[in-house]
Amino acid sequence: MTVTPNTAAAVWSDAAQLVNNLSDELGSFEWTAAESVCSKLIDRLNNSVQPFPEDPAKQILSRLRRKRQFRLMELVADALIRSGQSSPQVRRQYAQAMIDQGNLTSAEMVLNSLLADSRTPTWERAEANGLLGRIYKQLFVQANAPHNPRQQENIRKAIAYYQEVYRSNPQGHPWHGINTVALLARARRDELSIGEADDEQQLADQILTAILQKPDAEGVTPWDRATAAEACIAMNRFADAGEQLLYFVSDPAVDAFEIASLLRQLTEVWQIASDSGPAAVLLTALRAALLKREGGQVELQQRDIAGGLEAVFGHDRYEPFSWFQTGLKRCTAVARIEDIAGRRIGTGFLLEAADFFDDSVDGPVLLTNAHVISPASDPYPGSIRPETASAVFEALGTSYRISKLLWSSPVAKLDATLVTLEKMPPSASPCPLKPQAEPFVGTGKQRVYVIGYPLGGVLSISLHDSTWLDADDTFLHYRTPTEPGSSGSPVFDQKYWTLIGLHHRGKTNTPRLHGLPGTYEANEAISITTIRQAIRESMKGRH
């Protein structure tokens, strides 16, 4: 009888596949599926007599960190360590996960034990000291009490940790140096005495010069770009900071963790405000990039749409940011539907009349659900009449009364109502039906995006968990999250932000399309092509 050796290589022969599976789910923003991969791994770790191989362990934690899945990262790291995987990097990542969840005391204990271990290599010691600096930096900024003696001690400790690592190897640890700069600048603004320290301006100039003078063969890393952006901020060179930031967020190696870290640094330590000052546009740029990396939902204000991204992302060659600009442009066409009492009913959006009517209707028209606005001749319970409805364009800061109902389909059929407004928003860009929308192909993981006013709240773009599930001639099914108040929202394809549907409902037991048996959890939209055909058919013979 042949006995298979009970080695880590044999027990964990699928380790590389586990890494790939997790990467796929994280890259597609399938958080539930990613959690399932991690849960199964943890169960196996708890029952295995062999530790998980070191390199795949590092890769798994790194991928979770990149997508800021810190809870999963902590759980997996904990299971890895308990199963015997004692790599210094695994232990450091364990501490990192706890820090980003606010568990600072436990993280400090892990880092101190790492530093006390004589086997910990020099690079990991530097990283551990940097994270200790992060802990004390976090304690200082969270307390928001700069003149409290304990908080003054925290900022002194943070500076000392960062400064010691940077001085030991300035070329190798520029991010420790720029953290020193940021904290020295913060101490100066708060009028704190922190003892002997470097001059922040000279140190920022030294760091920036070293980065910009790197030889081509060595290359400038994304972290170098982030560091250079901070150095420029320290020297009030905000245009240069924006240029470095553009390189940073355009780099495919940069993910949610890196972007969120810089965003946190600019807001918490540099205290850059979102609504004023020459550096405010940098925050808008970072938030837009973070949104793209996380597949999340962003709540937008008028100033974000009015040009915040234009100032930084006005270069067509950077497709991801022109993509987001297009999404912001679509926001100008999306209105919240209210009645005269201010009751928020749903969402509607502008379209070009020429896409639906002949010359009898001119200018943009507004489309929403029939269960949001229905005609007096066929009222739907809970809907409002056109004569009592208003369209509030939050992105433009304007509001207009509904003027005339042009066409409506019963809720049980297409659930659509088309109206005109008393006045057209001058800055709005109606949602286009061309260029041709990306068709549903049923393979891969296509996505659709929804813009609306969930729960009657602020204008929001819904991107998280936005998988396009299925489509037929009338309906689109997708997982893009919506809430009451999203009824009547436009549904856009992923590639072009071209209008493909009118959102009208979501259920946990939505019947499957194409006659397939069973139900599933899905949101549903009416195909805009089907609505257009119905309108054109209804117009025949009227003239």
Secondary structure, 3 states (H helix, E strand, C coil): CCCCCCCHHHHCCCHHHHHHHHHHHHHCCCHHHHHHHHHHHHHHHHHCCCCCCHHHHHHHHHHHHHCCCHHHHHHHHHHHHHCCCCCHHHHHHHHHHHHCCCCHHHHHHHHHHHHHCCCCCHHHHHHHHHHHHHHHHHHHHHHCCCCCHHHHHHHHHHHHHHHHHHHHCCCCCHHHHHHHHHHHHHHHHCCCCCCCCCCHHHHHHHHHHHHHCCCCCCCCCHHHHHHHHHHHHHCCCHHHHHHHHHHHHHCCCCCHHHHHHHHHHHHHHCCCCCCCCCCHHHHHHHHHHHHHHHCCCEECCHHHHHHHCCCCCCCCCCHHHHHHHHHHHHHCCEEEEEECCCCEEEEEEEEEHHHCCCCCCCCEEEEECCCCECCCCCCCCCCECHHHEEEEECCCCEEEEEEEEEEEECCCCCCEEEEEECCCCCCCCCCCCCCCCCCCCCCCCCEEEEEECHHHCCCEEECCCCEEEEECCCEEEECCCCCCCCCCCEEEECCCCCEEEEEEEEEEEEECCCCCCCEEEEEEEEEHHHHHHHHHHHHCCCC
